[in-house]
C-alpha cells in the first residue's frame, strides 16, 4: 500500500466524511473505489460545451443502470 495526499477544501472533505459515515463507509474506501472505477473505465471525466444540457446520468456499471440508460435513449428516439 502507498499513501496519497489530497489537498481539498475542508468543507468538501467534511461533507464527504459525514456522508460516507452515514452509509457505513470510510472516506478512504470511497476514494479507493473511485480510483478503481476510474482505472476500469467505469468513471469518466470530460469537457462539455456550456450550451450542452445534461438530461440524465446513469451508472452503466450495473445491469439496472444499463437498462435505465437504454430505456431513456429509446424514449428520446420516439
Beta strands, then each sheet from edge to edge (+ up, - down):
end
